[in-house]
Amino acid sequence: MFANRYLQKSHNSEWIENPPDPDTGIIVVIPCYREPEIIKTLESLRLCDLPSFTTEVIVLINHSVSSNEEVIIFNHNTASELSYWIRQNNVRNLRFFAEGPVEFPSKWAGAGLARKRGMDNAVRRFNLLNRPEGIILSLDADTVVDKNYLTSVYEHFVLHPSDPGAVISFKHQTEGLKGRHLQGILLYEKYISYYRNALLYTGYPYPIFTVGSAFAVRADAYIKRGGMNRRQAGEDFYFLQNLVQLGNVGEISSTTVHPSARLSDRVPFGTGPILSKWMCREEDLTKTYNFMAFMDLRAFFMIRKDLFRISEAQYYKNISYLPEPIQDFLLRDIFLKELDDLNRNCSSLKTFNSRFFQKFNAFKILKYLNYVHNNYYEKEGLEAQIGMLESNLQ
């Protein structure tokens, strides 16, 4: 079986007693922590158009061993509620399962570990069927989906069989929001779009920006990259940046998932905390990264092929022609050391070019942006920066 070795190393025990249906093609994984809207999420899945094969939905109710009594009671009530709902709604080709509440160690408890446990169990079930091409969908417990969610995801992988994974279009729920809260989520979505398109403008080939509730991965690709990480937040971002090392992570725009736009303090960063800071005026969502920083980065990316098998002296000469902010960052970051390592392991320009962005990846881009905004640029008005980007894309 394709995942035997991974599962032996993961030490993640099987907990679903029922064997997978032989026709299972998609497994949706939903971490659930103190979540009042989980039934709404499951109802949206129940109403989906279904592919010709069986779809499974795994809900992992979880909390930390140090969670307070209120959370523990809430999660136990959720488990009872889900048990009843599942008995009423399971059908042959759409099967729901719930585990928990599961207690995680305080050090690791959070979205990453919960998502990992659920996705590892999805892998286990696909492994029983020896189905490496099985699709694992990541969803959140406060998210609803369009009616064509499952069929659109399946169709994408039929049309793009070499994609190890894909991100799915998302738009936050705004019904019932008003005033500053509504303004905040609309600004945040504009920022996400600006950041992604600005990365695309620089020439960065993996301008992926998503949320934990909006991506899919093939079972074999999941294990090849070591599975989901245990980060308490941002686990989706780190996982997808890891996944691009296998190939193109596609984009599914034919359907949309709708995460909650509520205020939250349950994770260190993400939509909920950002909106909470905005409401308290601790975060200014009307300001964003200066577009000049992306223009400087583009200038560097445009000369990357000239860095293949380059001497140290020539490297310093080449970057001396770049704008000062990116030049300074490259020197302080000692990028030459990473470049030397890259050149030692690339026998051709084609290989060098494809691996360059493994060194100058999304994490380094974020490090660069923070550095130049601390030392060279001020954050500017979001609308103005969007305008500058659009004028440069024409």
C-alpha positions as CSV (number, residue, x, y, z in Angstrom):
1,M,0.0,0.0,0.0
2,F,1.2,3.5,-0.9
3,A,1.2,5.0,2.6
4,N,2.3,2.2,4.8
5,R,5.6,3.7,5.7
6,Y,4.2,7.2,6.4
7,L,1.4,5.7,8.6
8,Q,3.9,3.7,10.6
9,K,6.0,6.8,11.3
10,S,3.0,9.0,12.1
11,H,1.8,7.0,15.2
12,N,-1.7,8.2,14.4
13,S,-4.1,5.4,15.4
14,E,-7.1,4.4,13.4
15,W,-10.4,5.5,15.0
16,I,-13.1,5.1,12.4
17,E,-14.4,1.5,12.9
18,N,-16.4,1.4,9.6
19,P,-14.1,0.5,6.7
20,P,-14.1,2.9,3.8
21,D,-16.5,2.4,0.9
22,P,-14.5,0.9,-2.0
23,D,-15.7,3.8,-4.2
24,T,-14.5,6.5,-1.9
25,G,-12.8,9.3,-3.9
26,I,-12.9,12.4,-1.7
27,I,-12.5,12.7,2.1
28,V,-13.3,16.1,3.7
29,V,-11.5,16.8,6.9
30,I,-12.9,19.4,9.4
31,P,-11.2,20.3,12.7
32,C,-13.8,21.4,15.3
33,Y,-13.0,23.4,18.4
34,R,-15.7,25.1,20.5
35,E,-17.7,25.5,17.3
36,P,-21.4,26.5,17.4
37,E,-21.8,26.5,13.6
38,I,-20.7,23.0,12.7
39,I,-24.1,21.7,11.8
40,K,-24.5,24.6,9.3
41,T,-21.2,23.5,7.7
42,L,-22.4,19.9,7.5
43,E,-25.7,20.9,6.1
44,S,-24.0,22.8,3.3
45,L,-22.1,19.6,2.4
46,R,-25.2,17.5,2.6
47,L,-26.8,19.8,0.0
48,C,-23.9,19.6,-2.4
49,D,-24.1,18.0,-5.9
50,L,-22.4,14.7,-5.4
51,P,-19.8,13.1,-7.7
52,S,-20.4,9.6,-9.0
53,F,-18.2,8.0,-6.2
54,T,-18.5,8.1,-2.4
55,T,-17.5,11.2,-0.4
56,E,-16.6,10.9,3.3
57,V,-16.6,13.8,5.8
58,I,-14.4,13.5,9.0
59,V,-15.1,15.9,11.9
60,L,-12.4,16.0,14.6
61,I,-13.7,17.6,17.8
62,N,-10.7,18.6,19.8
63,H,-9.3,20.7,22.7
64,S,-6.2,21.1,24.8
65,V,-5.7,19.1,28.0
66,S,-5.5,22.6,29.6
67,S,-8.8,23.8,28.2
68,N,-11.3,25.2,30.7
69,E,-14.4,23.4,31.8
70,E,-16.6,25.5,29.5
71,V,-14.8,24.4,26.4
72,I,-14.8,20.8,27.5
73,I,-18.5,20.8,28.1
74,F,-19.2,22.6,24.9
75,N,-17.2,20.0,22.9
76,H,-18.9,17.1,24.6
77,N,-22.3,18.6,23.7
78,T,-21.1,19.1,20.1
79,A,-20.1,15.4,20.0
80,S,-23.6,14.4,21.1
81,E,-25.3,16.7,18.7
82,L,-23.1,15.4,15.8
83,S,-23.8,11.8,16.7
84,Y,-27.6,12.4,16.4
85,W,-27.2,14.5,13.2
86,I,-25.0,11.9,11.5
87,R,-27.5,9.1,12.3
88,Q,-30.2,11.1,10.6
89,N,-28.2,12.2,7.5
90,N,-25.7,9.5,6.5
91,V,-26.5,8.1,3.0
92,R,-24.7,5.6,0.9
93,N,-22.5,7.9,-1.2
94,L,-22.1,10.7,1.5
95,R,-20.8,9.4,4.8
96,F,-20.2,11.5,7.9
97,F,-17.9,10.5,10.8
98,A,-17.1,12.4,14.0
99,E,-14.3,11.7,16.5
100,G,-13.8,13.2,19.9
101,P,-13.5,15.2,21.9
102,V,-9.8,14.4,21.5
103,E,-7.4,16.0,24.1
104,F,-4.2,17.3,22.7
105,P,-1.0,18.3,24.6
106,S,-1.0,22.0,25.5
107,K,2.2,22.6,23.6
108,W,0.7,21.4,20.3
109,A,-3.0,21.8,20.6
110,G,-4.5,23.8,17.8
111,A,-5.6,23.9,14.2
112,G,-2.4,22.3,12.8
113,L,-2.4,19.2,15.0
114,A,-6.2,18.7,14.6
115,R,-6.0,19.0,10.8
116,K,-3.0,16.7,10.8
117,R,-4.8,14.0,12.8
118,G,-7.9,14.2,10.5
119,M,-5.9,14.2,7.3
120,D,-3.7,11.4,8.5
121,N,-6.8,9.3,9.0
122,A,-8.0,10.3,5.6
123,V,-4.7,8.9,4.2
124,R,-5.2,5.8,6.3
125,R,-8.6,5.2,4.7
126,F,-7.3,5.8,1.1
127,N,-4.4,3.5,1.9
128,L,-6.8,0.7,2.8
129,L,-8.2,1.1,-0.8
130,N,-4.7,1.6,-2.2
131,R,-5.9,4.9,-3.8
132,P,-3.0,7.3,-3.9
133,E,-4.9,9.7,-6.1
134,G,-7.7,10.1,-3.5
135,I,-8.5,13.7,-2.8
136,I,-8.3,15.1,0.7
137,L,-10.2,18.4,1.2
138,S,-9.5,20.7,4.1
139,L,-12.5,22.6,5.5
140,D,-13.2,24.6,8.7
141,A,-16.1,24.1,11.0
142,D,-17.4,27.6,10.6
143,T,-17.4,27.5,6.8
144,V,-20.2,26.8,4.2
145,V,-19.6,25.7,0.6
146,D,-21.3,26.2,-2.7
147,K,-23.5,23.5,-4.1
148,N,-20.9,22.6,-6.8
149,Y,-18.1,22.4,-4.3
150,L,-17.4,18.6,-4.4
151,T,-18.0,18.2,-8.2
152,S,-15.8,21.3,-9.0
153,V,-12.9,19.9,-7.0
154,Y,-13.2,16.5,-8.6
155,E,-13.4,18.0,-12.1
156,H,-10.2,20.1,-11.4
157,F,-8.1,17.0,-10.6
158,V,-9.6,15.1,-13.7
159,L,-8.5,18.0,-15.9
160,H,-5.1,18.5,-14.1
161,P,-4.0,15.1,-13.0
162,S,-0.4,16.2,-12.3
163,D,-1.4,18.9,-9.8
164,P,-0.4,17.6,-6.3
165,G,-3.0,20.0,-4.8
166,A,-5.2,23.0,-5.3
167,V,-6.4,26.1,-3.6
168,I,-10.1,27.0,-3.8
169,S,-11.6,30.5,-4.2
170,F,-13.0,31.8,-0.9
171,K,-15.2,34.7,0.1
172,H,-16.1,35.4,3.7
173,Q,-19.6,35.4,4.9
174,T,-20.9,39.0,5.3
175,E,-24.6,38.5,6.0
176,G,-25.5,40.3,9.2
177,L,-22.3,42.3,9.3
178,K,-22.4,46.1,9.4
179,G,-20.3,49.1,10.2
180,R,-16.7,48.7,11.0
181,H,-16.9,44.9,11.1
182,L,-18.2,44.7,7.5
183,Q,-15.6,47.4,6.4
184,G,-12.8,45.3,8.0
185,I,-13.6,42.1,6.2
186,L,-14.0,43.8,2.9
187,L,-10.6,45.6,3.3
188,Y,-9.0,42.3,4.4
189,E,-10.2,40.5,1.2
190,K,-8.9,43.4,-0.9
191,Y,-5.5,43.1,0.9
192,I,-5.4,39.4,0.1
193,S,-6.1,40.0,-3.5
194,Y,-3.6,42.8,-3.7
195,Y,-0.9,40.7,-2.0
196,R,-1.5,37.7,-4.3
197,N,-1.5,39.8,-7.5
198,A,1.6,41.8,-6.4
199,L,3.5,38.5,-6.0
200,L,2.3,37.5,-9.4
201,Y,3.6,40.8,-10.8
202,T,7.1,40.2,-9.3
203,G,7.4,36.9,-11.2
204,Y,7.1,34.7,-8.2
205,P,5.6,31.5,-9.6
206,Y,3.7,30.4,-6.5
207,P,1.5,33.3,-5.4
208,I,-0.7,31.1,-3.2
209,F,-2.8,32.8,-0.6
210,T,-5.5,30.8,1.0
211,V,-7.1,29.8,4.3
212,G,-7.3,26.4,6.0
213,S,-10.8,25.9,4.8
214,A,-10.0,26.2,1.1
215,F,-7.5,23.7,-0.2
216,A,-7.3,20.2,-1.5
217,V,-4.4,17.7,-1.8
218,R,-3.9,14.3,-3.3
219,A,-3.2,11.6,-0.7
220,D,0.1,10.6,-2.3
221,A,1.3,14.2,-2.4
222,Y,0.3,14.7,1.2
223,I,2.6,11.9,2.4
224,K,5.5,12.9,0.0
225,R,5.7,16.2,1.8
226,G,5.5,14.7,5.3
227,G,1.9,15.4,6.0
228,M,0.4,18.4,7.8
229,N,2.5,20.3,10.3
230,R,1.4,20.9,13.9
231,R,1.5,24.7,13.9
232,Q,-1.2,26.3,16.0
233,A,-2.0,28.8,13.2
234,G,-0.8,29.3,9.7
235,E,-0.5,25.6,9.2
236,D,-2.2,25.8,5.8
237,F,0.3,28.4,4.5
238,Y,3.3,26.4,5.5
239,F,1.8,23.2,4.2
240,L,1.0,24.7,0.7
241,Q,4.4,26.3,0.4
242,N,5.9,22.9,1.1
243,L,3.6,21.3,-1.4
244,V,4.7,23.5,-4.3
245,Q,8.0,21.6,-4.3
246,L,6.1,18.7,-5.9
247,G,4.6,20.7,-8.8
248,N,2.0,23.2,-9.7
249,V,-0.6,23.8,-7.0
250,G,-3.7,24.6,-9.0
251,E,-6.5,27.2,-8.4
252,I,-10.1,26.3,-8.4
253,S,-12.3,29.3,-9.2
254,S,-15.4,27.4,-10.4
255,T,-16.7,27.1,-6.8
256,T,-16.3,29.1,-3.6
257,V,-16.0,28.4,0.1
258,H,-17.3,30.9,2.6
259,P,-15.4,31.1,5.9
260,S,-16.8,33.0,8.9
261,A,-15.8,36.6,9.3
262,R,-16.4,36.6,13.0
263,L,-14.0,38.1,15.6
264,S,-11.9,35.6,17.3
265,D,-8.9,35.1,19.7
266,R,-8.7,31.3,19.2
267,V,-5.5,31.4,17.1
268,P,-2.5,33.7,17.2
269,F,-3.1,35.1,13.7
270,G,-5.5,34.9,10.8
271,T,-8.8,36.4,9.9
272,G,-10.4,36.4,13.4
273,P,-7.5,38.0,15.3
274,I,-6.9,40.6,12.5
275,L,-10.5,41.7,12.5
276,S,-10.4,41.9,16.3
277,K,-7.4,44.2,16.2
278,W,-9.1,46.2,13.5
279,M,-12.2,46.6,15.7
280,C,-10.0,47.8,18.6
281,R,-8.1,50.1,16.2
282,E,-4.9,48.2,16.9
283,E,-4.6,47.2,13.2
284,D,-5.1,49.6,10.2
285,L,-6.4,47.6,7.3
286,T,-6.6,50.7,5.1
287,K,-2.8,50.5,4.9
288,T,-0.7,47.8,3.2
289,Y,2.8,47.0,1.8
290,N,4.2,49.7,-0.4
291,F,4.0,48.7,-4.1
292,M,7.5,50.0,-4.6
293,A,8.8,47.0,-2.5
294,F,7.3,44.6,-5.0
295,M,8.8,46.6,-7.9
296,D,12.2,46.2,-6.3
297,L,11.7,42.5,-5.9
298,R,10.6,42.1,-9.5
299,A,13.9,43.8,-10.6
300,F,15.8,41.1,-8.6
301,F,13.8,38.2,-10.0
302,M,14.3,39.5,-13.5
303,I,18.1,38.9,-13.2
304,R,17.9,35.5,-11.5
305,K,19.1,33.6,-14.6
306,D,22.3,35.7,-14.6
307,L,23.1,34.3,-11.1
308,F,23.6,30.8,-12.5
309,R,27.3,29.8,-11.8
310,I,28.1,33.4,-11.0
311,S,31.3,34.3,-9.2
312,E,31.2,36.2,-5.9
313,A,32.7,39.3,-7.5
314,Q,30.2,39.3,-10.3
315,Y,27.3,38.6,-7.9
316,Y,28.1,41.8,-5.9
317,K,28.5,43.7,-9.2
318,N,25.1,42.5,-10.5
319,I,23.1,43.3,-7.4
320,S,24.8,46.7,-7.1
321,Y,22.6,47.8,-10.0
322,L,19.4,46.9,-8.1
323,P,17.4,49.3,-6.0
324,E,18.9,50.0,-2.6
325,P,16.2,48.3,-0.5
326,I,16.5,44.8,-2.2
327,Q,20.3,45.2,-2.5
328,D,20.6,45.9,1.3
329,F,18.3,43.0,2.1
330,L,20.3,40.5,0.0
331,L,23.5,41.6,1.7
332,R,22.1,41.4,5.2
333,D,20.4,38.1,4.5
334,I,23.6,36.7,3.2
335,F,21.7,35.3,0.2
336,L,25.0,34.6,-1.6
337,K,25.5,31.6,0.7
338,E,22.2,30.1,-0.4
339,L,23.0,30.9,-4.0
340,D,26.3,29.1,-3.7
341,D,24.5,26.0,-2.4
342,L,22.0,26.3,-5.2
343,N,24.7,26.5,-7.9
344,R,26.6,23.5,-6.4
345,N,23.5,21.4,-6.8
346,C,22.3,22.5,-10.2
347,S,23.9,21.2,-13.4
348,S,21.8,23.2,-15.8
349,L,20.2,26.6,-16.0
350,K,16.8,25.0,-16.3
351,T,17.3,23.2,-13.0
352,F,18.7,26.4,-11.4
353,N,15.7,28.4,-12.5
354,S,13.2,25.9,-11.2
355,R,14.9,25.6,-7.8
356,F,15.7,29.3,-7.3
357,F,12.3,29.9,-5.7
358,Q,12.9,27.1,-3.2
359,K,15.6,29.4,-1.8
360,F,13.8,32.7,-2.3
361,N,10.4,31.3,-1.2
362,A,7.3,32.9,0.2
363,F,8.8,33.0,3.7
364,K,11.8,34.9,2.5
365,I,9.6,37.3,0.6
366,L,7.7,38.0,3.8
367,K,11.0,38.5,5.6
368,Y,12.1,40.9,2.8
369,L,8.8,42.9,2.9
370,N,9.0,43.3,6.7
371,Y,12.7,44.4,6.5
372,V,12.2,47.0,3.9
373,H,9.2,48.4,5.6
374,N,11.1,48.8,8.8
375,N,14.0,50.5,7.0
376,Y,13.0,52.0,3.7
377,Y,9.3,52.2,3.0
378,E,6.1,53.2,4.9
379,K,2.9,51.2,4.4
380,E,0.6,53.2,2.2
381,G,-3.1,53.4,1.4
382,L,-4.5,50.1,0.2
383,E,-6.6,51.6,-2.6
384,A,-3.6,53.7,-3.9
385,Q,-1.3,50.6,-4.0
386,I,-4.0,48.6,-5.8
387,G,-4.1,51.4,-8.3
388,M,-0.3,51.3,-8.8
389,L,-0.4,47.6,-9.3
390,E,-3.2,47.7,-11.8
391,S,-1.4,50.5,-13.8
392,N,1.7,48.4,-14.0
393,L,-0.2,45.3,-15.1
394,Q,-1.6,47.1,-18.1
